[in-house]
Amino acid sequence: MPDSPRDRSAVPGLAEGPVLISDPRVTSIRVSECGEKLSDVRGRLRVDGRLADPAGAYAHLREGLLARLEEAQERLPAGCNLVVVEGYRPPALQTKYFEDYKDELRAAFPRMSGAELHVAASRYVSPIEVAPHTAGAAVDLTLCDDDGVEFDMGTAVNATPEQSGGACYTDAPVGAEARRNRDVLRAALEAAGLVNYPTEWWHWSYGDRYWAMTRRAPAAIYGPVEL
């Protein structure tokens, strides 16, 4: 039986929306690896341990990205702090995240084709072949006050489009306080040279293929790397 248009339109952001990381405009960008090291975020920025792994991979980023996050922190208003939730992600974990989410979508939308599932999954998790987290080029983060209390951002970090009704999209309609907080976060990070993945208000990157596409750079400077 052919795929149902109703199935496709029921998936938030699948029929139309921002350029996804699985788009050929992103995947076709070449990587000119600069060889920059992964650096430990701990001791330089606030780090939350909710996704901590035994090796501490989650708390590492390319040095150029980390330096820009430190710059962004300086741009934030008093009493407002970046909180890093997850940075570097080992390839095996990235693959697991992608396949697990694709399985969830397959169960919810059984008429979708394999190609459509791949695209739909990439709204929330990057396919391994282009994933910026495995390059140490992406960071998932939020904001907190000086006591560590997280600000209202409209959804939890890592809320799926289905769980949040699409509110995880950076420009989605959210409450006034959450919108102000998202705007504060965006202003500081964009001024420091980072780009946002528009389906996830918490996901920002520098030096990866999505950054290169957004900034019209000739190549990405960070590719997959081992911790």
SEPA-419966 format. One record per residue (C-alpha): z, y, x; residue in three letters; residue number from 0. Coordinates in steps of 0.2 Angstrom, whole numbers, padded with zeros to 4 digits. Example, Ala and Ser with C-alpha at 12.3 -4.5 7.8 and 13.67 -1.06 7.14 Angstrom:
# SEPA-419966
{r {0039; -0022; 0062}; ALA; 0} {r {0036; -0005; 0068}; SER; 1} 
This chain:
# SEPA-419966
{r {0000; 0000; 0000}; MET; 0} {r {-0004; 0017; 0007}; PRO; 1} {r {0010; 0029; 0012}; ASP; 2} {r {0016; 0039; -0002}; SER; 3} {r {0015; 0058; 0000}; PRO; 4} {r {0031; 0059; -0010}; ARG; 5} {r {0039; 0050; 0004}; ASP; 6} {r {0032; 0062; 0017}; ARG; 7} {r {0037; 0077; 0008}; SER; 8} {r {0055; 0071; 0005}; ALA; 9} {r {0058; 0071; 0024}; VAL; 10} {r {0065; 0089; 0028}; PRO; 11} {r {0052; 0098; 0039}; GLY; 12} {r {0039; 0084; 0041}; LEU; 13} {r {0025; 0091; 0030}; ALA; 14} {r {0026; 0108; 0038}; GLU; 15} {r {0037; 0117; 0050}; GLY; 16} {r {0039; 0121; 0069}; PRO; 17} {r {0030; 0113; 0083}; VAL; 18} {r {0039; 0097; 0086}; LEU; 19} {r {0042; 0089; 0103}; ILE; 20} {r {0030; 0075; 0100}; SER; 21} {r {0016; 0087; 0097}; ASP; 22} {r {0001; 0085; 0109}; PRO; 23} {r {0003; 0104; 0113}; ARG; 24} {r {0020; 0098; 0121}; VAL; 25} {r {0016; 0081; 0128}; THR; 26} {r {0000; 0086; 0136}; SER; 27} {r {0009; 0099; 0148}; ILE; 28} {r {0010; 0093; 0165}; ARG; 29} {r {0027; 0092; 0175}; VAL; 30} {r {0027; 0100; 0193}; SER; 31} {r {0044; 0093; 0198}; GLU; 32} {r {0054; 0106; 0208}; CYS; 33} {r {0067; 0094; 0215}; GLY; 34} {r {0082; 0104; 0210}; GLU; 35} {r {0099; 0094; 0209}; LYS; 36} {r {0109; 0090; 0194}; LEU; 37} {r {0126; 0100; 0194}; SER; 38} {r {0142; 0096; 0186}; ASP; 39} {r {0146; 0109; 0172}; VAL; 40} {r {0165; 0105; 0172}; ARG; 41} {r {0174; 0119; 0180}; GLY; 42} {r {0160; 0131; 0177}; ARG; 43} {r {0159; 0132; 0158}; LEU; 44} {r {0169; 0124; 0144}; ARG; 45} {r {0165; 0106; 0140}; VAL; 46} {r {0169; 0096; 0125}; ASP; 47} {r {0172; 0077; 0128}; GLY; 48} {r {0166; 0070; 0111}; ARG; 49} {r {0151; 0062; 0119}; LEU; 50} {r {0158; 0059; 0136}; ALA; 51} {r {0152; 0044; 0145}; ASP; 52} {r {0162; 0035; 0159}; PRO; 53} {r {0150; 0041; 0173}; ALA; 54} {r {0151; 0059; 0167}; GLY; 55} {r {0132; 0061; 0165}; ALA; 56} {r {0134; 0071; 0149}; TYR; 57} {r {0142; 0085; 0159}; ALA; 58} {r {0128; 0087; 0171}; HIS; 59} {r {0113; 0099; 0170}; LEU; 60} {r {0100; 0105; 0182}; ARG; 61} {r {0107; 0119; 0193}; GLU; 62} {r {0094; 0132; 0186}; GLY; 63} {r {0099; 0129; 0168}; LEU; 64} {r {0117; 0129; 0172}; LEU; 65} {r {0116; 0146; 0181}; ALA; 66} {r {0107; 0153; 0166}; ARG; 67} {r {0121; 0147; 0155}; LEU; 68} {r {0133; 0155; 0165}; GLU; 69} {r {0123; 0171; 0163}; GLU; 70} {r {0123; 0169; 0145}; ALA; 71} {r {0142; 0167; 0144}; GLN; 72} {r {0143; 0184; 0152}; GLU; 73} {r {0132; 0191; 0139}; ARG; 74} {r {0143; 0185; 0125}; LEU; 75} {r {0156; 0196; 0116}; PRO; 76} {r {0174; 0195; 0121}; ALA; 77} {r {0183; 0180; 0113}; GLY; 78} {r {0167; 0170; 0112}; CYS; 79} {r {0163; 0155; 0123}; ASN; 80} {r {0150; 0143; 0125}; LEU; 81} {r {0155; 0125; 0123}; VAL; 82} {r {0144; 0111; 0131}; VAL; 83} {r {0143; 0096; 0121}; VAL; 84} {r {0130; 0086; 0130}; GLU; 85} {r {0118; 0089; 0144}; GLY; 86} {r {0110; 0075; 0155}; TYR; 87} {r {0106; 0059; 0145}; ARG; 88} {r {0102; 0043; 0154}; PRO; 89} {r {0085; 0036; 0149}; PRO; 90} {r {0092; 0020; 0141}; ALA; 91} {r {0104; 0031; 0130}; LEU; 92} {r {0089; 0042; 0125}; GLN; 93} {r {0079; 0028; 0120}; THR; 94} {r {0093; 0020; 0109}; LYS; 95} {r {0096; 0037; 0100}; TYR; 96} {r {0077; 0038; 0096}; PHE; 97} {r {0075; 0020; 0090}; GLU; 98} {r {0092; 0021; 0080}; ASP; 99} {r {0086; 0036; 0071}; TYR; 100} {r {0069; 0030; 0068}; LYS; 101} {r {0077; 0014; 0060}; ASP; 102} {r {0087; 0025; 0048}; GLU; 103} {r {0071; 0034; 0043}; LEU; 104} {r {0062; 0018; 0041}; ARG; 105} {r {0076; 0011; 0029}; ALA; 106} {r {0076; 0028; 0019}; ALA; 107} {r {0057; 0030; 0018}; PHE; 108} {r {0049; 0012; 0019}; PRO; 109} {r {0032; 0018; 0015}; ARG; 110} {r {0030; 0029; 0030}; MET; 111} {r {0018; 0023; 0044}; SER; 112} {r {0024; 0020; 0062}; GLY; 113} {r {0015; 0036; 0067}; ALA; 114} {r {0024; 0046; 0054}; GLU; 115} {r {0041; 0039; 0058}; LEU; 116} {r {0038; 0043; 0076}; HIS; 117} {r {0034; 0061; 0072}; VAL; 118} {r {0049; 0062; 0059}; ALA; 119} {r {0061; 0055; 0072}; ALA; 120} {r {0056; 0068; 0084}; SER; 121} {r {0063; 0082; 0073}; ARG; 122} {r {0080; 0076; 0079}; TYR; 123} {r {0078; 0065; 0094}; VAL; 124} {r {0065; 0067; 0108}; SER; 125} {r {0054; 0052; 0112}; PRO; 126} {r {0058; 0046; 0129}; ILE; 127} {r {0042; 0051; 0137}; GLU; 128} {r {0045; 0069; 0134}; VAL; 129} {r {0064; 0070; 0132}; ALA; 130} {r {0072; 0086; 0140}; PRO; 131} {r {0089; 0078; 0141}; HIS; 132} {r {0083; 0065; 0153}; THR; 133} {r {0077; 0079; 0164}; ALA; 134} {r {0094; 0088; 0164}; GLY; 135} {r {0084; 0102; 0156}; ALA; 136} {r {0092; 0103; 0139}; ALA; 137} {r {0109; 0106; 0133}; VAL; 138} {r {0118; 0104; 0116}; ASP; 139} {r {0131; 0117; 0114}; LEU; 140} {r {0141; 0128; 0102}; THR; 141} {r {0153; 0142; 0102}; LEU; 142} {r {0172; 0143; 0101}; CYS; 143} {r {0186; 0156; 0103}; ASP; 144} {r {0198; 0158; 0117}; ASP; 145} {r {0209; 0144; 0110}; ASP; 146} {r {0195; 0132; 0109}; GLY; 147} {r {0193; 0133; 0090}; VAL; 148} {r {0174; 0131; 0086}; GLU; 149} {r {0165; 0144; 0076}; PHE; 150} {r {0157; 0141; 0059}; ASP; 151} {r {0138; 0137; 0064}; MET; 152} {r {0133; 0131; 0047}; GLY; 153} {r {0133; 0112; 0051}; THR; 154} {r {0141; 0101; 0064}; ALA; 155} {r {0132; 0099; 0081}; VAL; 156} {r {0120; 0084; 0079}; ASN; 157} {r {0120; 0084; 0060}; ALA; 158} {r {0103; 0076; 0055}; THR; 159} {r {0090; 0085; 0044}; PRO; 160} {r {0095; 0073; 0030}; GLU; 161} {r {0114; 0075; 0032}; GLN; 162} {r {0113; 0094; 0032}; SER; 163} {r {0099; 0096; 0019}; GLY; 164} {r {0089; 0105; 0033}; GLY; 165} {r {0103; 0117; 0037}; ALA; 166} {r {0102; 0111; 0055}; CYS; 167} {r {0086; 0120; 0057}; TYR; 168} {r {0090; 0136; 0067}; THR; 169} {r {0082; 0148; 0055}; ASP; 170} {r {0088; 0139; 0039}; ALA; 171} {r {0098; 0148; 0026}; PRO; 172} {r {0116; 0147; 0030}; VAL; 173} {r {0132; 0157; 0026}; GLY; 174} {r {0134; 0174; 0032}; ALA; 175} {r {0147; 0170; 0045}; GLU; 176} {r {0137; 0155; 0052}; ALA; 177} {r {0121; 0166; 0053}; ARG; 178} {r {0130; 0179; 0063}; ARG; 179} {r {0136; 0166; 0075}; ASN; 180} {r {0119; 0158; 0077}; ARG; 181} {r {0112; 0175; 0080}; ASP; 182} {r {0125; 0179; 0093}; VAL; 183} {r {0121; 0162; 0102}; LEU; 184} {r {0103; 0165; 0101}; ARG; 185} {r {0103; 0182; 0108}; ALA; 186} {r {0113; 0177; 0123}; ALA; 187} {r {0103; 0161; 0127}; LEU; 188} {r {0086; 0169; 0125}; GLU; 189} {r {0091; 0184; 0136}; ALA; 190} {r {0095; 0171; 0149}; ALA; 191} {r {0078; 0163; 0148}; GLY; 192} {r {0082; 0148; 0137}; LEU; 193} {r {0072; 0142; 0122}; VAL; 194} {r {0078; 0133; 0106}; ASN; 195} {r {0071; 0118; 0098}; TYR; 196} {r {0069; 0125; 0080}; PRO; 197} {r {0075; 0110; 0071}; THR; 198} {r {0092; 0110; 0080}; GLU; 199} {r {0102; 0126; 0082}; TRP; 200} {r {0113; 0118; 0095}; TRP; 201} {r {0098; 0112; 0107}; HIS; 202} {r {0092; 0124; 0120}; TRP; 203} {r {0082; 0120; 0136}; SER; 204} {r {0075; 0128; 0152}; TYR; 205} {r {0061; 0121; 0163}; GLY; 206} {r {0055; 0106; 0152}; ASP; 207} {r {0039; 0104; 0143}; ARG; 208} {r {0045; 0112; 0127}; TYR; 209} {r {0051; 0127; 0137}; TRP; 210} {r {0034; 0128; 0146}; ALA; 211} {r {0024; 0127; 0129}; MET; 212} {r {0035; 0141; 0121}; THR; 213} {r {0034; 0152; 0137}; ARG; 214} {r {0016; 0148; 0140}; ARG; 215} {r {0021; 0142; 0158}; ALA; 216} {r {0007; 0132; 0167}; PRO; 217} {r {0019; 0117; 0169}; ALA; 218} {r {0036; 0111; 0167}; ALA; 219} {r {0047; 0112; 0182}; ILE; 220} {r {0059; 0098; 0177}; TYR; 221} {r {0055; 0080; 0174}; GLY; 222} {r {0065; 0064; 0172}; PRO; 223} {r {0079; 0062; 0185}; VAL; 224} {r {0092; 0050; 0190}; GLU; 225} {r {0110; 0056; 0191}; LEU; 226} 
